[in-house]
């Protein structure tokens, strides 16, 4: 059985890494090439790069950034955003990506999934599912935990989450697999950027019906949230974006800031003394996971792996 994966994710807008909440209110979080290089140095075994406004702006992926990033990392590297054709996929792979993530174009033209899987192999094709709950009177949709008996509907949104569709997210995930997707990247728009935890019911329902790896995205605020997505949501991997960036559990504006100069999980103070912060457990745990180790606190099986 494959080990569970924790995959750093870089959401890129206008050439910069950004962090947002529920696909809006983006703030700058650094240079993508520099951050990709740092994750590579720390021993991450995989990386995801998402050009989050390419579909909205009706343009292709920023291939120059992909090329420069690929020059700095020597690990499997997935690129998404603005992928609309077989030619786009070929160009992205030639720029240095190992996989591509298809979202909007897969909904608009499902044949692209099957054609690209046949042309390049399904190991190269990740289909992204951006899903949002349909509100229902009397139900607390702020609760995203297990709800096996609850009738919940999720609809797919395209163009970076800006355009709702009437496509059922669970049905689309299954169809994408049938068409040849090698992995599913499932993002809860309700949880995205909130750091309050993943939509576990969405993940569980897709994972239980899928015969391919499912990657959870949207909502990670701590290591326990990741563990829940893997154990309760039954996913094969989790993306880590906001939690690793500015103001997250690992780091400030640049993730390197999370690595304590004291080397023992303590933070240096201006008076030369050291003190433990509330984030030290998360820093130690996530850095251990990025380096291929096991997180403190008995969370097993969450190591990064190919």
Beta strands, then each sheet from edge to edge (+ up, - down):
strand 1: 5-13
strand 2: 16-21
strand 3: 24-31
strand 4: 46-51
strand 5: 76-80
strand 6: 99-102
strand 7: 125-133
strand 8: 154-158
strand 9: 163-168
strand 10: 183-188
strand 11: 213-217
strand 12: 237-240
strand 13: 267-268
strand 14: 274-275
sheet 1: 3+ 2- 1+ 4+ 5+ 6+ 7+ 8- 9+
sheet 2: 3+ 2- 1+ 12+ 11+ 10+
sheet 3: 13+ 14-
end
